[in-house]
Amino acid sequence: MESVYKVIEVIGTSTSSWEEAAKNAVETAAKSLSDIRVGEVKELDMRVENGKVTAYRAKVKISFKYNI
């Protein structure tokens, strides 16, 4: 059977690591999306305040099965 998938981008944040930020993005998206198939980290950055890293951010592309 053929399927159609939709791809969206979400940004997750964490105060501890990029890995945690990516995990937060996927797990939060999974609360409102069903049948997530792939998460792909597209970009990593961080917030800096007064010369110190205060947050890590991960932009993640998520694909999920599109149900009509």
N, C-alpha and C positions, 0 to 999 in steps of 0.2 A: 504494500500500500504506500502511495506517495504522501509526503507530508510537506507542510509549509512552515517555515520558522520566521519569527520576527526577531530583530536585533535592536537592542536599546543600549544606551550608555548611562551608567550611574557612577557617582563618586562616593566612595566610602572614606571615612576618616578614623583616625586612631591617635592616641597620645603616645603609643608605645612602638608601633612599627608599620611599615608598608604592608607586610603580610596580614596583619590584623585589620588594616584599613580595607584591603581587598576582600577579606573574609566578611567584614561587616557589610560591605556593599552587596555581596551575593546573598548573604543570609537575610538581610533586610528586604531585598527585592523578592526573595522567595516567599515572604509573607503575603504578597499580593499577586505573584505570578505563579503559574503552575507549569510543571514539566520543563524546568530550566535544564538545558543540555550542556552549554559551554559558557565558561567565564574566561575572558581574555583580558589581561592587564594591558592597557594601551599607553598609560602615562603615569608617572610617579612624580609627586612634588611634595613640598613641605611648607608649612607656615613658620615664619621666623619672626620673633619679637624680641627686641633688645639683644640681638645677636645670638639668641638661643632658639632651638627648634622646639615649637610648642605643639605641632600636630603634623602627622603624616597623612597624605591623601593619595588615593589610588583611583584612577579613572578606569572603569571596567566595562567592556562590551559584554553583554549577556544575551545569549540566544535561547529562545524558548519556543515550544510548539505553539503555532497559531491555530486556535480553534474558532471556526466560523459558526 
